Amino acid sequence: MGLVIILPAHADRLKDITEVAGVRGNQLVGYGLVVGLNGSGDGNTLLTLQTIQSMVSQFGQSVPTSGIKGKNVASVMVTADLRPFSKPGQGLDVTVSTLGEAKSLRGGTLLMTPMLGADGQVYAIAQGNLLVGGLGVEGNDGSQLIVNVPTVGRIPGGATVERLVESPLLANQDIVLNLHQGDFSTAMNVADAINEFVNELVAVPLDHTSVKVRAPVDPAQRVSFLSMLENIEVDPARPAAKVIVNARTGTVVINGDVRVTPAAVSHGSLTVKVDESQNVTAVQNVVLNENQAAAVAGEPVIEEDTELTVEQENNPAFVFNPGVDLSSIVESINAVGASPADLVAILEALRQAGALRAELIVI
């Protein structure tokens, strides 16, 4: 059983607990072909054959799908993350994954593939040689050896940005800071720290997640203004009392604000043993023949013998006093030798009894 204790946090920089609204990346996706494979491609997959036919037609070639062999070609999906403020001409890392029946992408080359955003517009073009960390080998008798995942590869800097994504950072009058973990008290502390730093009322909390900051009118000054803001140190508010239990791994996370009201807990285990045995009694029958007696073995008598034994561990009960702190909770639970399943049962029982002053979350 793993137990993790979270202690109160110290001052953090704004860059560590917030993010600027509108400064975000965008996901791109494209469909393309990887060529040059050593017989590990899709083969006669119809989708791949039609894609090859469509591609070669752009070069003035008209070939029926029946005349195309796709064992050295694979249909792939290409994905990338368009970083915020990426400019046309900059490179992006792309991930290439097989879509059909290709066994490996090792040694392949991705042909020019448009990368689309959620709006259907082309934001980047990808092409290049793949780096594949996996390996797949197959024998003539059907045996195969696969190391890692040979059907996924990467192309560092394999895409070129073609379109600029407009950011609202320079267009909006105000800058909005979003907390990674929403908390009304922390949002208020962030606003107070910013106002104290600039010695002016420029920050106002909007809700438990967002803080609005009045930014300089000149867009050229906003970068320097943000560079100062993100290094301001703020004392985060104490989080809500929570107990997180991972029932699969037995990991328990308890933050430092968990309290319990007076409660008595007894933990023990009951073991029932059932031993089955049989008692066999031999039987002899007497047979008379011409004034002579003879003993003949008869059917044995079998009696079932069942023994039940009940064993119960008498673990002493422990009592939680009013307002007991985290260390006492941990010591009491460890003292009875609770397993992960027992610990979950104890915490759930405390919550049902109204003694656990915390939110119990089982994941």
N, C-alpha and C positions, 0 to 999 in steps of 0.2 A: 504494500500500500504506500503510495507516494503522497506526502502532505506538504503543501507549499503555503507559506505565510507571507502575506503582502503587508509591508509596513507603510506608515504614512510617507507620502512623497515629499521631496524637497523642491526648491524653486526650479522651474524649468523655463527654457527659452520659448518664446512664442513660436518659433519655427518648428519646435518639437511637439507642440500640442495643438497647433492650428494649421490651416491651409487657406490660401487666398482663393476666394470664390472666383470662378472663371479661369483659373490657372490649372488646367487639367489636360491630360492626354486624350487621344482618340484611338479607337481600335480600327484597323484596316484589314480587309480580307480580299483575296483574289483567287481566281482559278486558272491553273496553267498546266504546262507539260514539263516533265523532266525527261531528258533524252540522254543517250550514251550509256545506258545501263547494260551490264554484262549478262543479259538473259534473265534478269530478275524483275522485269516489268510486268505490265498488266496482261500481256498476251492478247487474246482476241476479245477483250472486253469491249462491248459495243460503244460505250461512252468514250473510251480512249480512241477507238478507231474513227469515230465521227469527229472528234476534236482534231486528230491528225489531218483528216480530210479537209476540215475547215481551215486549218492553218496553212497547208500547202496551196490551197486555192488562192490565198492572198499573194502568192508568188507566180500566179498564172498557170498552176498545175491542176489538172482535173484527173483525179484518181478515184475509182470506186473503192468502197471499204473492203471488198473482197480481195483487192490487190495489196492491202496494207497488213503488215505484220507488226504487232505491238509488243513483242517480248523485250525490246530494249527501251520502251517508253512507258511512263507512268503518269496517270492523271493525279494532280496534287492540289491541295488547298494551301494557300500562302497567307500567313498572318503576320501582323506587325503592329507595334504601338507607336503612334505618331506623337512624339513628345510635344509639350506646349512650347509655343514660340518657334517651332521648326520652320526654317526658311527654305524656299526652293533651291535645290542644289545640294542640300545636306543629305547625308546618308542615314539609313535606318537598318537595323538588324532585322532579319526576317526568319520565320520558322516555316519549314516546308513539311507537310504531312501527306502521306498517300491517301488516295480516295478510292482506289480500286483494289486489285488483287496483287499488286506489286509486293514482292518479298523483301526487297532492299533498295534503298536509294544511293547506296555507296557508289561513288565514281560518277554520279549523274550531274547534269547541268540544267539548271532551270532556264527556260526560254522566257523572253520578255513577257511579263505578266502585269496587267494593270491592277492596282490596289485601290479598292473602293471603300468609301466611308459609309456611315449609316444613311446618308442622304443620296447614295448612289453615284456620287461624283468621284472622279479619279483624283487621288491625292498623292500617289507615288507610283513608280514603275520599278518592278523587281526583276533581276536577272543575275545569274552568276553560278559558280561551282559550289556544290554542297559539301559541307563538313558533316559526316555521319559518324557518330560515336559507336553505333551498334554494328554487329556482324552476324550474318546469317549464312549458313552452309547447309546444303541439302544433297544427299547421296542418291544414287540411282535406285536403291532399294527402299526409298521413302524415309530413311533416317535423316534427321536434321539437327543442327546445333545452332542455337540463337543466343547471342551475347548482347545484353542491353536491348535497345529498340532500334533496329536498322531501318524502320519505315518512317523515321522522322529525322530531319536534318536541319541545319542552320546555315545561313549565309551572312556573316558579319559585314555590315555595311552594304548588303545586297540590294537595297532599294534606294531610289533617289526621290526626294520630295519634289513634287511638281506643282503643288497648290498651297497657298498660305491659308491657315485657319485664323480667322479674325478672333481676337481676344477682347472681351469687354473690359479688361483691366484699364486700358487707356481711354476707352469711350465713356465709361461711367464717371459720375462726379465723385462718388464715394467708393471706398474699398471695404469689402466685407470679409471678415475673418471667421472661418467656420472651425469650431472645436472638433477634434477627433472623437471625443467622448462628451456628449452634451451634459451640461450641469449649470444650473442657474447661478450658483455661487461662484463657480470658476469663470463664467461669462462676466459677472460683475467684477471680479478681481482683475480680469484682462482689461476691461474698460478703465478701471481705476489706475492700473499701472501705466497705460498709454497716456492718460490725461496728466498723470504726475510727471511722466517723462518729458512731454512737450510743454508742460505748464500751461495747458489750455484745454478747454472742454471740446475735444474733437471726437471722442469715442463714446458710443452709446450702445448698450446691449439690446438686441432686437428680440431674442428669445434665449432659451437655454443652450443654443448651439451657435448662434451668429452674433457678431459684434460689428457694428457699422462704424467706420473711421472716415472722417472728412479728410480727403487727400488734397495735395497741392493742385492748383488749377493748371499749372504748366506740366504737361505730360513728361517733359524731360527731367523733372524733379521727383517723379514718383518712384523711380528705381532706387535713388538714394534714400528716399523716405521709407520705403519698404525694407531696405537693408538695415536701417536703424530700428524699425519696429520689430523685426524678427529676432533681434538679439536682446530685447527687453525680457528680463526675468520676472516670472509670475509664480506666486504660490498657489498651486491648484487646491481647490476645496477638497475636504475629506470625502471620499466616495461613499455612496450608500452601502450599508452593510449587506454583504452577499456571501453566500457559500456556494461554490461551484463544484459539482461532483461529476466526474467522468466515470460512469458505471462500468464502461468496458475496460478501462485501464486501471481503475482504482485510484486515480489521481484526485486529490481533494485540495481545493484552493479556498482559503478563508482569509478575508481581509481583516484589518486591525480594528474595525468598528463593530464587529459582531459581539452581541451581548445576549445573555439569557436571564430570564427571571427565575425565581426559586423553583427547582424541579429535582425530583429524585429519579435516578435511572438505574435499573438493574439489568445486567447483561449476562446471559448464560447460554449453554447449549445442551440439548437433549439428544442422547444417543440410544437407539433401540437396536438390540442384537437379537436375531432369530437363528437358533441352531436346530436344524432338522436331522433326526437320526431314526434308525429302525432297529427294533428288538426282534430277533429271529429265534423262534423256539422249535426245536426238532420234535416231530411226532412219529411214534411207532405204532403200527397196527398189528394185532395178533390174529393169525389165520390158523384155523383148525383143519387138519386133513388126516383122516383115518387114525383118529385118536392121537394125533401129533400136533403140537403147537409150534408155530414158526412166527418170528417177528419180522414184519415187513415195514420198511420206511414209508411214512405217509407224507402228505403235503405239509411243509413247515408252516407254522403260524407266525405271521408278520404283524407286529404292532408298531404303529407310528409313535415316535417320541419327540415332542417339540418343547424346546426350552427357550423362554423369553427372558431377556435381561435388559433392564433399563438403567442407564447411567446418565447422571445429570451433574454438570459442573456447577458448583455453588460459588459463583463469583459474587463478591459483595457489591451492594448498591453504592452508588456515589451520589452526592447531593451538590447541586449548583446553587450557590448563594446568590442573593440579589446583585445584579450588575456585574457578575463574574466576567473577567476579561478573557482575551484569546488564549493566553498561556495556560490558564486553568482548564479551559475547554480541551485543549490539546493533551494536557497531562492526564486528565480524567479519562479521555477516550483511549489513550495509549495504555493506561493502567489495566483496563479490562481486556486488552489484547484483541480489539475488534478488527475483524476482517473488513475489506472494502464493502461487501454486501451488508455486514452488520452495521458499519458506520452509517451507511445510507439509511438503514432502518432506524437507527437512533436519532439521526437528524430529522428524518421525516416525522417520527413520533414527537419530538420536541416541537416541531412546527405545528402539528395537529393539536398539541396541548396548549399552544399559544405561548410557549416558553422561549422559543427561538426568536430573537429580535433581529431577523435578517431574512433576506430573500433566498430561498433554496432553489437552485437551478441545477437540474440533472441533464447532462448532455450525453 
